[in-house]
Amino acid sequence: MANVHINPQVITDMAALVLGKQIGQGFMRNMSKNLTPEFAKKSYKIGDTCQFYKAYRFEGTSGVVYKKQRVVDVFGSATVDQMAGVHFQWGIVEKTLEVREAMELYVEPVVAAIRGKLAPAAALYCTQNAFNSAGTPGVAPTGPLTYLTAKDILVELGMDEEVLPNLVVNRRMSSAFVNGTTAFYNPMNVISSQLKKGEITDNLMGANIFRDQSCPVVTNGVFSGTPLVNGLQSAEGGNNATMMLNTDGWGSGATTLNPNTKFTIGSATSATVGGVNSVHPQTRQDTGRQQVISVLQDISDTTGAINMLVAPALTPSGQHQNVTGPAVDNAIITVIGTSGQSMQQGVMMNKDSFGFLSVPLQKMPEAGVQCYVSTDPESGFSLMHTMGSNGADPNTGMSINHRWDTLYGFYKNLPETACVIQA
């Protein structure tokens, strides 16, 4: 086949298509794209936000008496505020390539580099924003119990038992499970298959299993002392809201919390008995498990007293009830994991736990610059390819500056239906 001039728009289309298909093995593949059609109506700037409705949630009543309750609109928000890209020079001579050569030399490496930015960002977002936790930090699960516990938690929080959640683990977690189940006799075909492949099977323990090396290794906050809740506290909005939680008792000048920090709240007399437990969203019944609370911002303390932004909001009554009661004064706070601990994390989640957006960038090139935008129709992934001559090059006009950029964002839809797997 004779060499042909590769049209820049064709190359952009190919890159968007390939990236859309390879965007993420475990995390991004299992994030909702429901908002993509709305955002794709026009091009966007960095930081643009849209709001979307969440399902109404009502309280059941007893008896024949009419008991009116407010219809509360609940909104989520999605912001496209992150960019990933690849920038390089491509000479005029190199443009005379066959399609296969262009794919191998330029398109596939571009896709790999951008995917290498997007996939870890999605993984970290999911683990930091999941409202639940199972397993022991620093210890990869060697059997089914941790994963079964994660599904127990999600069912207790309203997930249909027939739904198969998506479990994302990395190679180390997979290997720990395979090795830990070698003594099992059944199911024989599964055990045999795992040993032959050297990895956990794709469907097991009531979950669809994905292996993804994007699973993050995070560092826990640094803390000491005996942290306590400072005053009786609750807030409206439940799982759809955040709140400021006032605390004290931390080691003065020795505490730095971050979005990897999760904790539970016990009673004023026990860290493990009583306290703030989660409830089933329909029945409002106590699950018997303490609600996991996530720190949302980096915070450094110098006094031992910390007012921190957390999620979810602790709502003990009403339409959005998510806990058994408020956080009481001097209730004991227990951080999951040890101070400054490095932790590997996977996640069990539903398709609607989190969402991913990739939207067209606004074409605002300078004079003499060409700009091409392509969106993969299946995944909704959008990519912009900008070209311009390099005036600083001694052979001006023979070398072209290329930018490949994507504008994207993540959003929380139903974070209560996701559970971090500590490892």
C-alpha positions in Angstrom: 0.0 0.0 0.0 1.4 3.4 -1.0 2.1 6.0 1.6 -0.8 8.3 2.2 -1.1 11.7 3.9 -2.7 11.1 7.2 -5.5 13.6 7.8 -5.2 15.1 11.3 -8.9 14.7 11.9 -8.7 11.0 11.1 -5.8 10.5 13.5 -7.8 12.4 16.2 -10.8 10.1 15.5 -8.7 7.0 15.8 -7.2 8.1 19.1 -10.6 9.0 20.6 -12.0 5.6 19.5 -9.0 3.6 20.9 -8.9 5.6 24.1 -12.7 5.2 24.6 -12.4 1.4 24.3 -9.3 1.2 26.6 -10.1 3.9 29.0 -9.9 1.8 32.2 -9.8 -1.9 33.0 -11.6 -1.7 36.3 -12.5 1.6 37.7 -13.5 3.8 34.8 -15.2 1.0 33.0 -17.5 0.6 36.0 -18.3 4.3 36.5 -21.6 5.8 35.2 -21.5 7.8 32.0 -25.1 9.0 32.3 -24.3 12.7 32.3 -22.1 12.5 29.3 -24.9 13.1 26.8 -25.9 16.3 28.6 -22.4 17.7 28.8 -21.6 16.7 25.2 -24.2 19.1 23.8 -21.6 21.8 23.6 -17.9 22.4 24.4 -16.9 23.3 27.9 -14.3 25.3 29.7 -12.3 24.0 32.7 -14.3 24.3 35.8 -17.8 24.2 34.2 -20.4 22.5 36.5 -23.8 21.0 36.0 -26.4 19.8 38.6 -28.4 16.6 38.3 -31.4 15.4 40.2 -31.2 12.4 42.5 -34.2 10.2 43.3 -36.7 11.4 45.9 -36.6 9.5 49.2 -39.8 9.4 51.3 -40.6 8.1 54.7 -43.3 5.4 55.0 -46.3 6.1 57.3 -48.6 4.0 59.4 -52.4 4.2 59.8 -55.0 5.9 57.7 -54.4 9.5 58.7 -52.9 11.7 55.9 -49.4 12.8 56.9 -47.9 15.2 54.5 -44.2 15.3 54.1 -42.0 17.7 52.2 -40.8 16.8 48.7 -37.1 17.6 49.0 -35.2 18.1 45.8 -31.8 16.6 46.0 -29.1 17.6 43.6 -25.7 16.2 42.8 -23.1 18.2 40.9 -20.5 17.3 38.3 -17.6 19.5 37.4 -15.2 19.1 34.6 -12.0 20.4 36.2 -9.2 18.2 35.3 -7.0 17.8 32.2 -4.7 15.2 30.9 -2.6 15.4 27.7 0.4 14.6 25.7 2.6 17.2 23.9 5.3 16.6 21.4 6.7 17.6 18.0 6.0 15.8 14.8 7.8 16.6 11.6 6.3 17.1 8.1 8.1 14.1 6.8 6.6 11.8 9.4 3.1 12.8 8.3 3.5 10.7 5.2 2.7 7.4 6.9 0.3 4.6 6.4 -2.6 4.3 8.9 -1.0 1.2 10.5 2.3 3.1 11.1 0.5 6.1 12.4 -1.4 4.0 14.9 1.7 2.2 16.1 4.0 5.2 16.2 1.7 7.9 17.5 -1.9 7.0 18.3 -1.3 4.1 20.6 1.5 5.7 22.6 -0.7 8.9 23.0 -3.6 6.7 24.2 -1.3 4.8 26.7 0.1 8.0 28.2 -3.4 9.7 28.6 -4.9 6.5 30.0 -1.9 6.4 32.5 -3.1 9.7 33.9 -6.9 9.0 33.9 -7.0 5.5 35.3 -5.1 6.2 38.6 -7.1 9.4 39.1 -10.4 7.5 38.8 -9.2 4.8 41.2 -8.1 7.3 43.8 -11.4 9.2 43.5 -13.4 6.0 44.1 -11.5 4.8 47.1 -11.4 8.3 48.7 -15.1 8.9 48.3 -16.5 5.4 49.1 -18.6 5.6 52.3 -17.7 2.1 53.6 -14.7 0.0 54.4 -13.9 -3.8 54.8 -10.8 -5.6 55.6 -7.6 -4.7 57.5 -5.3 -2.0 56.3 -1.9 -3.5 55.4 -3.2 -7.1 55.1 -4.3 -8.3 51.7 -7.4 -10.6 52.0 -6.4 -14.3 51.7 -9.9 -15.7 51.6 -13.5 -14.8 50.7 -14.6 -13.2 54.0 -13.5 -9.6 53.4 -15.1 -9.6 50.0 -18.3 -11.2 51.3 -18.3 -8.7 54.1 -18.1 -5.8 51.6 -21.2 -7.2 49.8 -23.0 -7.7 53.1 -22.4 -4.0 53.9 -23.8 -2.9 50.5 -26.9 -5.2 50.8 -27.5 -3.8 54.4 -27.4 -0.4 52.8 -30.1 -1.1 50.3 -28.4 -2.9 47.3 -30.6 -5.6 45.8 -29.2 -9.0 46.7 -29.5 -10.1 43.1 -27.3 -7.3 41.9 -23.7 -8.3 41.1 -21.5 -5.4 42.2 -18.1 -4.8 40.6 -15.0 -5.7 42.6 -11.7 -4.1 41.5 -8.4 -5.6 42.9 -4.8 -5.4 41.9 -2.4 -8.2 41.1 -1.1 -8.4 44.7 -4.6 -8.7 46.1 -5.5 -11.3 43.5 -2.4 -13.4 44.2 -3.1 -13.3 48.0 -6.6 -14.6 47.4 -5.4 -17.4 45.0 -2.8 -18.5 47.4 -5.1 -18.4 50.4 -7.7 -20.6 48.7 -5.4 -23.3 47.4 -6.6 -25.6 50.1 -10.2 -25.3 49.0 -11.8 -28.3 47.3 -14.8 -26.6 45.8 -15.7 -25.2 43.4 -13.1 -27.5 41.8 -13.2 -25.9 38.4 -12.7 -22.4 39.9 -9.8 -23.3 42.1 -8.1 -25.2 39.2 -8.7 -22.2 36.8 -7.2 -19.7 39.3 -4.1 -21.8 39.8 -3.6 -22.3 36.1 -4.0 -18.5 35.3 -2.4 -17.3 38.5 -5.2 -14.8 39.2 -8.6 -14.5 40.8 -11.4 -15.5 38.5 -13.7 -13.0 36.8 -16.9 -14.0 38.6 -16.9 -15.1 42.2 -18.4 -14.4 45.6 -21.4 -12.7 44.0 -19.4 -10.1 42.2 -17.9 -9.2 38.8 -14.2 -9.1 39.4 -11.8 -6.8 37.6 -8.0 -6.8 38.0 -6.5 -3.3 37.6 -3.1 -2.1 38.6 -4.5 1.4 39.1 -5.7 0.4 42.6 -4.0 3.1 44.7 -1.5 2.8 47.5 -2.5 5.6 49.8 -1.0 7.1 53.0 -3.2 7.5 56.1 -3.3 10.7 58.1 -0.8 11.2 60.9 -2.4 11.3 64.3 -2.0 10.6 68.0 -3.9 11.2 71.2 -7.5 10.1 72.0 -9.7 11.9 69.5 -13.3 12.7 70.6 -16.4 14.4 69.2 -16.7 17.9 70.6 -20.4 18.5 71.3 -23.6 16.9 70.1 -23.6 17.0 66.3 -25.8 16.1 63.3 -26.7 17.6 60.0 -29.4 17.4 57.3 -29.0 15.7 53.9 -27.6 12.3 54.9 -25.6 10.6 52.2 -26.2 13.5 49.8 -24.5 16.1 52.0 -21.4 16.9 53.9 -20.9 18.5 57.4 -18.4 20.1 59.6 -17.5 17.8 62.5 -16.0 19.4 65.6 -13.5 17.2 67.4 -10.8 17.5 70.0 -8.4 15.2 71.9 -5.9 14.8 69.0 -2.2 15.0 69.8 -1.4 18.8 69.7 0.8 19.7 66.8 1.0 16.0 65.7 -2.1 15.5 63.6 -2.4 15.8 59.8 -5.5 14.3 58.3 -6.2 13.9 54.5 -8.8 12.5 52.1 -7.4 9.0 52.6 -8.5 9.2 56.3 -11.6 7.3 57.3 -13.0 6.8 60.8 -15.9 5.6 62.8 -17.6 7.1 65.9 -18.4 5.1 68.9 -20.2 6.1 72.1 -18.8 8.2 75.0 -17.8 5.0 76.8 -16.8 2.6 74.0 -15.1 2.8 70.6 -16.7 -0.3 69.3 -20.1 -0.6 71.0 -23.0 1.8 70.2 -22.2 5.1 68.7 -23.2 6.2 65.2 -24.4 3.2 63.2 -25.6 3.1 59.6 -29.2 2.3 58.8 -31.0 0.7 55.8 -32.3 3.4 53.5 -35.8 2.1 53.2 -36.5 0.4 56.6 -34.3 2.8 58.6 -33.3 -0.3 60.6 -29.9 -0.3 62.4 -27.3 -2.4 60.4 -25.3 -3.0 63.5 -22.2 -1.5 61.8 -20.7 1.8 62.7 -21.0 4.4 59.9 -17.7 5.0 58.1 -16.9 8.7 57.7 -14.5 10.2 55.2 -12.3 13.3 55.7 -12.7 15.4 52.6 -9.9 17.9 52.9 -6.3 18.1 54.0 -6.1 19.5 57.5 -3.2 20.2 59.9 -3.7 20.7 63.6 -1.7 22.7 66.1 -4.0 22.6 69.1 -5.5 19.2 69.4 -8.9 20.5 68.3 -10.0 19.9 64.7 -13.1 21.1 62.8 -13.1 18.9 59.7 -15.3 18.7 56.6 -16.6 15.1 56.3 -19.0 13.0 54.4 -21.6 11.8 54.8 -23.6 14.2 56.9 -24.9 12.4 60.0 -28.7 12.6 59.7 -30.5 10.6 62.5 -34.1 11.2 61.3 -36.3 12.4 58.4 -36.3 11.5 54.7 -32.6 11.3 54.4 -31.8 9.4 57.6 -28.6 7.5 57.3 -27.5 6.9 60.9 -29.0 5.7 64.2 -28.3 8.8 66.1 -26.2 12.0 66.3 -22.5 12.0 67.3 -22.6 12.7 71.1 -20.2 14.8 73.0 -17.0 12.9 73.9 -17.9 10.0 71.6 -14.7 8.1 70.7 -13.3 8.5 67.2 -11.4 5.4 65.7 -9.4 6.0 62.6 -9.3 3.1 60.2 -5.6 2.0 60.0 -2.7 3.3 62.0 -1.0 6.7 61.9 0.8 7.4 58.6 0.1 3.9 57.4 0.6 3.0 53.7 -2.4 1.1 52.5 -3.3 -0.7 49.3 -7.0 -0.3 48.4 -9.4 -2.0 46.0 -13.1 -1.2 45.9 -16.5 -3.0 45.5 -19.0 -0.7 43.9 -22.1 -0.4 41.7 -22.3 1.1 38.2 -24.0 4.2 39.7 -21.7 4.7 42.7 -19.6 7.2 40.8 -19.6 8.8 37.4 -17.0 9.9 34.8 -17.3 12.8 32.4 -15.2 13.5 29.3 -16.5 16.5 27.3 -15.4 18.5 24.3 -13.0 21.3 24.9 -13.8 24.7 23.5 -11.9 25.4 20.3 -10.0 28.6 21.0 -6.8 28.2 19.0 -4.5 31.2 18.1 -3.9 32.3 14.6 -2.0 29.7 12.6 -3.1 26.9 14.8 -5.3 24.0 13.7 -7.6 22.3 16.2 -9.5 19.0 15.8 -12.0 17.5 18.3 -13.3 14.0 18.3 -15.7 12.1 20.6 -16.0 8.3 20.7 -19.8 7.7 20.3 -19.8 4.6 22.5 -17.9 5.7 25.6 -18.5 9.4 25.2 -14.7 10.1 25.6 -13.6 13.3 23.9 -10.1 14.3 22.7 -8.8 17.5 21.2 -5.8 17.6 18.9 -4.1 21.0 18.4 -1.4 21.6 15.9 0.9 24.6 15.3 4.3 25.3 13.7 7.3 25.6 15.9 8.8 29.1 15.3 11.8 28.3 17.4 12.9 25.4 15.3 15.8 26.2 12.9 13.8 24.5 10.2 10.7 26.5 10.7 7.7 24.8 9.2 9.4 21.4 9.1 8.5 20.6 12.7 4.9 20.8 14.2 4.0 21.2 17.8 1.2 18.8 18.8 -1.1 18.8 21.8 -3.5 16.0 22.7 -5.7 17.1 25.6 -8.8 15.8 27.3 -11.1 17.6 29.8 -12.7 15.4 32.3 -14.2 15.1 35.8 -15.6 12.7 38.3 -18.7 12.9 40.4 -20.4 11.1 43.3 -23.8 9.7 42.5 -24.4 7.0 45.1 -21.1 6.8 47.2 -23.0 4.8 49.9 -23.1 1.9 47.5 -19.3 1.6 47.3 -17.0 -0.1 49.8 -13.2 0.2 50.0 -11.3 -3.1 50.3 -8.4 -2.5 52.6 -5.3 -4.5 51.7 
